Amino acid sequence: MTIDRALPRTADNLLLTGAGTGTRVQLQGIVKSFGGTRVLHGVDLDVAPGEFVSLLGPSGCGKTTALRVLAGLETADSGSVMLGGRDVSRVPTNKRDIGMVFQSYSLFPHLRVLENTAFGLRRRGVARAAAAARAAAALELVGLANLADRFPHQLSGGQQQRVALARALVTEPRVLLLDEPLSALDAKVRVQLRDEIRRLQLRLGITTVFVTHDQEEALAVSDRIAVMDSGRIEQIGTPEDLYLRPQTPAVAAFVGLSSALPGLATGSSVTVWGTRLPIQGDPAEGPVEALVRPENVRVAPDTSSASDAGVSAQVEESTFLGSFRRTVLRTTDGIMVHAQHSAEERLEYGQRVRVRLVPAPVTVRRV
């Protein structure tokens, strides 16, 4: 797999000077149980050198456990962990040459920012002067060179997480693992740091595995996303593949927003409110729920004519989201429908409208 680089590598920073092309990461048939409860059911994952892959799923789906097995913090019951073609399943964490960033910053409160950043290097026996130079380069990379002499309590949450990122990168690991590193930050800082992590990853060419339950984060930064559910990978693909071509109902329901609408399937199509929609995935027969994206729902004034396509509905709420609006509608049968439309099209609470569907492909689930 070829990964396009958004920015060229340069020699203006010690870390960038030695930037590599990444390491292949593989999980092969990973099985893991806790107290008799199996949480990973033969997970297979193949991450190309320099690729950014996100493990995405709801709480309890096994994504963090998979990352911890990859890091060596948990030992799999069976299966193999491969880094660069070498089986490291029984290699301790500190010998795997990985960098990790957690949700909690885990900075030493009595050490200054530069000392926190250089800590891993000093533990590896790097001379003080050399460790300080490399730590300074890492802080420059994350935009904190001017805060090297501060203590953690003098930093904001976003700045502390940048220090944690610099500390993970300073050892020049082959692989970077990120375990929900943004979830403790406010929305604006999360977006800024999310984009910064992606920019750095592209510049360094480092293979990265990112755990998150936030689909927007995963869609924004990933080369590919592995959607997990109940200890299994449901689907892995590009953000576009997962959103536009989900292979299972679980993926369609979790990635993006969908409305579950009743329909009647006949092979490769399903009829919903008089409109035939192509079915993505396996053909189906009989009553199903069609998972319809909000951009494929059209809203028009209700003419109260039975011959009109679609169904009658009432506006429950309408939210302005900048470049578009998202409106929740309730049909006369009590079915909730999400529609996405132009920001200029204002709909008021209680307004009667007509809802019809665009004949775009949908995923269905049996009822």
RODO-2510 file (C-alpha; in nm, 4 decimals, decimal comma):
residues 367
     n   res          X          Y          Z
     1     m     0,0000     0,0000     0,0000
     2     t     0,1347     0,3444    -0,0950
     3     i     0,0709     0,6208     0,1574
     4     d     0,0811     0,9735     0,0144
     5     r     0,2788     1,2227     0,2193
     6     a     0,1168     1,5634     0,2656
     7     l     0,4445     1,7289     0,3625
     8     p     0,8053     1,6530     0,2619
     9     r     1,0573     1,5432     0,5195
    10     t     1,3178     1,8067     0,5965
    11     a     1,6469     1,8170     0,7817
    12     d     1,5577     2,1094     1,0087
    13     n     1,4750     1,8871     1,3039
    14     l     1,6620     1,5941     1,4596
    15     l     1,3532     1,3735     1,4521
    16     l     1,2699     1,4560     1,0908
    17     t     1,6307     1,3981     0,9819
    18     g     1,6031     1,0347     1,0880
    19     a     1,2446     0,9824     0,9784
    20     g     1,1914     0,6361     0,8378
    21     t     0,9288     0,4808     0,6188
    22     g     0,7369     0,3025     0,8926
    23     t     0,7069    -0,0560     1,0095
    24     r     0,4498    -0,3156     0,9138
    25     v     0,2227    -0,4107     1,2067
    26     q     0,0193    -0,7319     1,2154
    27     l    -0,2203    -0,8930     1,4580
    28     q    -0,2822    -1,2540     1,3580
    29     g    -0,5694    -1,4467     1,5115
    30     i    -0,5559    -1,2640     1,8447
    31     v    -0,7759    -1,4224     2,1111
    32     k    -0,7991    -1,2724     2,4593
    33     s    -1,0188    -1,3507     2,7591
    34     f    -1,0571    -1,2004     3,1039
    35     g    -1,1987    -1,4163     3,3826
    36     g    -1,3539    -1,6603     3,1402
    37     t    -1,5114    -1,3871     2,9267
    38     r    -1,3694    -1,3697     2,5759
    39     v    -1,3162    -1,0095     2,4648
    40     l    -1,1207    -1,0673     2,1413
    41     h    -1,2331    -1,3362     1,8972
    42     g    -0,9483    -1,4034     1,6556
    43     v    -0,8691    -1,0455     1,5557
    44     d    -0,6657    -1,0032     1,2348
    45     l    -0,5177    -0,6664     1,1438
    46     d    -0,2506    -0,5748     0,8885
    47     v    -0,1172    -0,2180     0,8977
    48     a     0,1105    -0,1107     0,6136
    49     p     0,4396     0,0710     0,6831
    50     g     0,3671     0,4380     0,7495
    51     e    -0,0100     0,3880     0,7555
    52     f    -0,2489     0,5529     1,0029
    53     v    -0,5167     0,3027     1,1097
    54     s    -0,7898     0,3717     1,3644
    55     l    -0,9663     0,1122     1,5774
    56     l    -1,3186     0,2477     1,6054
    57     g    -1,6106     0,1150     1,8037
    58     p    -1,8353     0,1551     2,1069
    59     s    -1,7173     0,1080     2,4636
    60     g    -1,6482    -0,2557     2,5420
    61     c    -1,5946    -0,3637     2,1805
    62     g    -1,2322    -0,4704     2,2440
    63     k    -1,0416    -0,1933     2,0684
    64     t    -0,8302    -0,0902     2,3708
    65     t    -0,7583    -0,4542     2,4559
    66     a    -0,6339    -0,5084     2,0997
    67     l    -0,4056    -0,2054     2,1334
    68     r    -0,2734    -0,3269     2,4692
    69     v    -0,1949    -0,6661     2,3196
    70     l    -0,0106    -0,4901     2,0378
    71     a     0,1825    -0,2864     2,2945
    72     g     0,2674    -0,5884     2,5081
    73     l     0,0694    -0,4604     2,8059
    74     e    -0,1575    -0,7655     2,7733
    75     t    -0,0621    -1,1149     2,6592
    76     a    -0,2912    -1,2823     2,4072
    77     d    -0,4285    -1,6282     2,4843
    78     s    -0,3444    -1,7229     2,1278
    79     g    -0,2339    -1,5558     1,8081
    80     s     0,0718    -1,3535     1,7088
    81     v     0,1868    -0,9915     1,7182
    82     m     0,4238    -0,9075     1,4325
    83     l     0,6336    -0,5913     1,3986
    84     g     0,8327    -0,5593     1,0797
    85     g     0,7870    -0,9299     1,0099
    86     r     0,9203    -1,0344     1,3516
    87     d     0,7043    -1,2153     1,6059
    88     v     0,7128    -1,0054     1,9252
    89     s     0,4281    -1,1831     2,1054
    90     r     0,6547    -1,2718     2,3981
    91     v     0,8755    -0,9633     2,3806
    92     p     0,8265    -0,7196     2,6724
    93     t     0,6809    -0,3763     2,6073
    94     n     1,0082    -0,1905     2,6598
    95     k     1,1777    -0,4047     2,3926
    96     r     0,9177    -0,3527     2,1197
    97     d     1,0365    -0,0040     2,0152
    98     i     0,6943     0,1586     2,0291
    99     g     0,5703     0,4952     2,1522
   100     m     0,2424     0,5252     2,3395
   101     v     0,0121     0,8158     2,4211
   102     f    -0,2775     0,7560     2,6604
   103     q    -0,5911     0,9480     2,7514
   104     s    -0,4255     1,0519     3,0787
   105     y    -0,1155     1,2605     3,0252
   106     s     0,0908     1,0742     3,2909
   107     l     0,3475     1,3511     3,3202
   108     f     0,5789     1,3674     3,6202
   109     p     0,4616     1,6732     3,8178
   110     h     0,8078     1,7410     3,9685
   111     l     0,9864     1,7462     3,6309
   112     r     0,9903     2,0327     3,3859
   113     v     0,8566     1,9869     3,0332
   114     l     1,2011     1,9259     2,8833
   115     e     1,2835     1,6701     3,1539
   116     n     0,9512     1,4938     3,1073
   117     t     1,0152     1,4715     2,7355
   118     a     1,3694     1,3398     2,7784
   119     f     1,2748     1,0857     3,0474
   120     g     1,2559     0,7844     2,8152
   121     l     1,5881     0,8682     2,6577
   122     r     1,7590     0,8966     2,9951
   123     r     1,6153     0,5580     3,0950
   124     r     1,7760     0,4165     2,7808
   125     g     2,1152     0,5490     2,8805
   126     v     2,1327     0,8451     2,6427
   127     a     2,3741     1,1107     2,7710
   128     r     2,2108     1,4131     2,9343
   129     a     2,3188     1,6644     2,6680
   130     a     2,2123     1,4435     2,3778
   131     a     1,8794     1,3628     2,5469
   132     a     1,8133     1,7330     2,6052
   133     a     1,8862     1,8133     2,2398
   134     r     1,6524     1,5429     2,1149
   135     a     1,3837     1,6438     2,3660
   136     a     1,4101     2,0044     2,2495
   137     a     1,3662     1,8869     1,8900
   138     a     1,0565     1,6874     1,9871
   139     l     0,9059     1,9864     2,1667
   140     e     0,9733     2,2023     1,8638
   141     l     0,7937     1,9447     1,6522
   142     v     0,4770     1,9746     1,8650
   143     g     0,5026     2,3519     1,8966
   144     l     0,6101     2,3725     2,2630
   145     a     0,9756     2,4745     2,2376
   146     n     0,9025     2,7954     2,4310
   147     l     0,7503     2,6034     2,7247
   148     a     1,0416     2,3678     2,7927
   149     d     1,1111     2,5124     3,1406
   150     r     0,7552     2,4982     3,2726
   151     f     0,6076     2,2351     3,5028
   152     p     0,3018     2,0309     3,3959
   153     h     0,0637     2,2193     3,6275
   154     q     0,1519     2,5392     3,4397
   155     l     0,0188     2,3971     3,1114
   156     s    -0,3291     2,3595     2,9664
   157     g    -0,4715     2,0137     2,8980
   158     g    -0,3923     2,0418     2,5297
   159     q    -0,0352     2,1469     2,6024
   160     q     0,0112     1,8572     2,8446
   161     q    -0,1072     1,6126     2,5816
   162     r     0,1386     1,7649     2,3343
   163     v     0,4164     1,6983     2,5851
   164     a     0,2981     1,3378     2,6129
   165     l     0,3096     1,3138     2,2333
   166     a     0,6602     1,4630     2,2216
   167     r     0,7736     1,2137     2,4882
   168     a     0,6386     0,9269     2,2768
   169     l     0,8105     1,0531     1,9609
   170     v     1,1474     1,1485     2,1085
   171     t     1,2709     0,7885     2,1202
   172     e     1,2023     0,7614     1,7456
   173     p     0,9835     0,4506     1,7834
   174     r     0,8966     0,2283     1,4897
   175     v     0,5294     0,2369     1,5816
   176     l     0,3094     0,4972     1,7542
   177     l     0,0062     0,3805     1,9549
   178     l    -0,2613     0,6296     2,0605
   179     d    -0,5271     0,5233     2,3121
   180     e    -0,8092     0,7829     2,3050
   181     p    -0,5564     1,0652     2,3598
   182     l    -0,8070     1,3438     2,2879
   183     s    -1,1133     1,2422     2,4869
   184     a    -1,0264     1,4553     2,7936
   185     l    -0,9927     1,7766     2,5902
   186     d    -1,2546     2,0335     2,4938
   187     a    -1,3945     2,0244     2,1416
   188     k    -1,1845     2,2998     1,9827
   189     v    -0,8561     2,1737     2,1278
   190     r    -0,9435     1,8190     2,0233
   191     v    -0,9785     1,9233     1,6603
   192     q    -0,6546     2,1226     1,6673
   193     l    -0,4523     1,8433     1,8275
   194     r    -0,6157     1,5782     1,6094
   195     d    -0,5034     1,7608     1,2971
   196     e    -0,1588     1,8183     1,4473
   197     i    -0,1139     1,4473     1,5207
   198     r    -0,2019     1,3627     1,1625
   199     r     0,0373     1,6259     1,0265
   200     l     0,3224     1,4952     1,2392
   201     q     0,2472     1,1362     1,1468
   202     l     0,2650     1,2223     0,7794
   203     r     0,5931     1,4095     0,8207
   204     l     0,7552     1,1330     1,0245
   205     g     0,6156     0,8462     0,8197
   206     i     0,5547     0,6511     1,1394
   207     t     0,3105     0,3604     1,1474
   208     t     0,0279     0,4637     1,3793
   209     v    -0,2620     0,2801     1,5422
   210     f    -0,5222     0,5091     1,6972
   211     v    -0,8014     0,3925     1,9298
   212     t    -1,1143     0,6080     1,9471
   213     h    -1,4908     0,5831     1,9936
   214     d    -1,5353     0,9160     1,8094
   215     q    -1,6223     0,8466     1,4476
   216     e    -1,5523     1,2059     1,3396
   217     e    -1,1953     1,1772     1,4680
   218     a    -1,1430     0,8466     1,2904
   219     l    -1,2918     0,9687     0,9631
   220     a    -1,0806     1,2864     0,9703
   221     v    -0,7338     1,1410     1,0259
   222     s    -0,7231     0,7775     0,9150
   223     d    -0,5891     0,6101     0,6044
   224     r    -0,8085     0,3150     0,7017
   225     i    -1,0479     0,2398     0,9873
   226     a    -1,1175    -0,0950     1,1513
   227     v    -1,4686    -0,0908     1,2976
   228     m    -1,4913    -0,3273     1,5953
   229     d    -1,7962    -0,4784     1,7602
   230     s    -1,8127    -0,7472     2,0299
   231     g    -1,4447    -0,8346     2,0029
   232     r    -1,4350    -0,8670     1,6240
   233     i    -1,3417    -0,6435     1,3337
   234     e    -1,6666    -0,5922     1,1412
   235     q    -1,5043    -0,4115     0,8500
   236     i    -1,1784    -0,2396     0,7672
   237     g    -1,1484     0,0128     0,4894
   238     t    -1,0979     0,3753     0,3969
   239     p    -1,3245     0,6349     0,5576
   240     e    -1,5079     0,6655     0,2257
   241     d    -1,5623     0,2886     0,2042
   242     l    -1,7031     0,2638     0,5541
   243     y    -1,9430     0,5545     0,5121
   244     l    -2,0572     0,4936     0,1545
   245     r    -2,0268     0,1132     0,1363
   246     p    -2,0770    -0,0391     0,4835
   247     q    -2,0705    -0,4182     0,4654
   248     t    -2,2784    -0,4889     0,7757
   249     p    -2,5675    -0,3210     0,9573
   250     a    -2,3439    -0,2686     1,2605
   251     v    -2,0995    -0,0619     1,0531
   252     a    -2,3788     0,1347     0,8832
   253     a    -2,5378     0,2116     1,2189
   254     f    -2,2152     0,3132     1,3944
   255     v    -2,0309     0,5056     1,1214
   256     g    -2,2222     0,8185     1,0366
   257     l    -2,5873     0,8874     1,1103
   258     s    -2,8656     0,6683     0,9730
   259     s    -3,2427     0,6388     1,0055
   260     a    -3,3812     0,2857     1,0408
   261     l    -3,6856     0,2806     0,8119
   262     p    -3,9209    -0,0162     0,7572
   263     g    -3,9167    -0,1679     0,4127
   264     l    -3,9872    -0,4796     0,2112
   265     a    -3,6842    -0,6458     0,0524
   266     t    -3,7002    -0,8441    -0,2700
   267     g    -3,3551    -0,9721    -0,3544
   268     s    -3,1156    -0,6905    -0,4331
   269     s    -3,3549    -0,4029    -0,3618
   270     v    -3,5843    -0,2810    -0,0853
   271     t    -3,8968    -0,0698    -0,1168
   272     v    -3,9357     0,2058     0,1417
   273     w    -4,2286     0,4495     0,1219
   274     g    -4,2837     0,3631    -0,2428
   275     t    -3,9189     0,4132    -0,3440
   276     r    -3,6980     0,1214    -0,4507
   277     l    -3,3496     0,1389    -0,3025
   278     p    -3,0549    -0,0820    -0,4059
   279     i    -2,9282    -0,3070    -0,1242
   280     q    -2,5598    -0,3042    -0,0378
   281     g    -2,4320    -0,6443     0,0698
   282     d    -2,6217    -0,9727     0,0634
   283     p    -2,9684    -0,9873    -0,0946
   284     a    -3,2621    -1,0095     0,1444
   285     e    -3,6256    -1,1118     0,1401
   286     g    -3,9188    -0,9923     0,3460
   287     p    -3,9535    -0,7202     0,6115
   288     v    -3,6303    -0,5343     0,6892
   289     e    -3,5031    -0,2054     0,8250
   290     a    -3,3211     0,0095     0,5702
   291     l    -3,0467     0,2298     0,7113
   292     v    -3,0822     0,5592     0,5227
   293     r    -2,8284     0,8415     0,5441
   294     p    -2,9682     1,1916     0,6205
   295     e    -2,8291     1,3397     0,2978
   296     n    -3,0496     1,0948     0,1060
   297     v    -3,3705     1,2256     0,2661
   298     r    -3,5591     1,5047     0,0892
   299     v    -3,8093     1,7362     0,2598
   300     a    -4,0771     1,9378     0,0803
   301     p    -4,4019     2,1159     0,1744
   302     d    -4,6837     1,8720     0,2477
   303     t    -4,9478     1,8961    -0,0232
   304     s    -5,1570     1,6311     0,1567
   305     s    -5,2005     1,4423    -0,1682
   306     a    -5,2010     1,0658    -0,1401
   307     s    -5,0487     1,0435    -0,4887
   308     d    -4,7346     1,2278    -0,3836
   309     a    -4,4205     1,0200    -0,3288
   310     g    -4,2995     0,9682     0,0244
   311     v    -4,4856     1,0114     0,3524
   312     s    -4,6252     1,2917     0,5604
   313     a    -4,4252     1,3969     0,8670
   314     q    -4,3954     1,6657     1,1322
   315     v    -4,0806     1,8595     1,2227
   316     e    -3,9600     1,7691     1,5720
   317     e    -3,6400     1,9738     1,5748
   318     s    -3,4048     2,1463     1,3331
   319     t    -3,0424     2,2268     1,4124
   320     f    -2,8259     2,4842     1,2347
   321     l    -2,4762     2,3367     1,1770
   322     g    -2,3118     2,6113     0,9756
   323     s    -2,3108     2,5035     0,6118
   324     f    -2,6198     2,2830     0,6510
   325     r    -2,9124     2,1999     0,8774
   326     r    -3,0043     1,8653     1,0282
   327     t    -3,3733     1,8130     1,0954
   328     v    -3,5518     1,5392     1,2891
   329     l    -3,8948     1,4453     1,1552
   330     r    -4,1685     1,2192     1,2912
   331     t    -4,3932     1,0398     1,0425
   332     t    -4,7614     0,9765     1,1060
   333     d    -4,6589     0,6205     1,2030
   334     g    -4,4246     0,7565     1,4704
   335     i    -4,1027     0,6768     1,2822
   336     m    -3,8136     0,9189     1,3406
   337     v    -3,6259     1,0344     1,0302
   338     h    -3,3086     1,2449     1,0080
   339     a    -3,2756     1,4790     0,7103
   340     q    -2,9810     1,6963     0,6078
   341     h    -3,0519     1,9988     0,3920
   342     s    -2,9501     2,3526     0,3008
   343     a    -2,8915     2,5970     0,5853
   344     e    -3,1166     2,8471     0,4084
   345     e    -3,4110     2,6063     0,4258
   346     r    -3,5644     2,6834     0,7650
   347     l    -3,8134     2,4384     0,9096
   348     e    -4,0138     2,5190     1,2203
   349     y    -4,1226     2,2907     1,5017
   350     g    -4,4593     2,1320     1,4273
   351     q    -4,4473     2,2151     1,0558
   352     r    -4,6064     1,9513     0,8294
   353     v    -4,3813     1,8325     0,5469
   354     r    -4,3537     1,5575     0,2876
   355     v    -4,0549     1,3215     0,3165
   356     r    -3,9203     1,1196     0,0269
   357     l    -3,6020     0,9225    -0,0305
   358     v    -3,3245     0,9420    -0,2866
   359     p    -3,2755     0,5951    -0,4471
   360     a    -2,9209     0,5585    -0,3144
   361     p    -2,7804     0,2211    -0,1977
   362     v    -2,8638     0,1221     0,1606
   363     t    -2,7680    -0,1461     0,4083
   364     v    -3,0553    -0,3486     0,5516
   365     r    -3,1046    -0,5576     0,8625
   366     r    -3,3703    -0,8196     0,9192
   367     v    -3,6494    -0,7569     1,1676
***
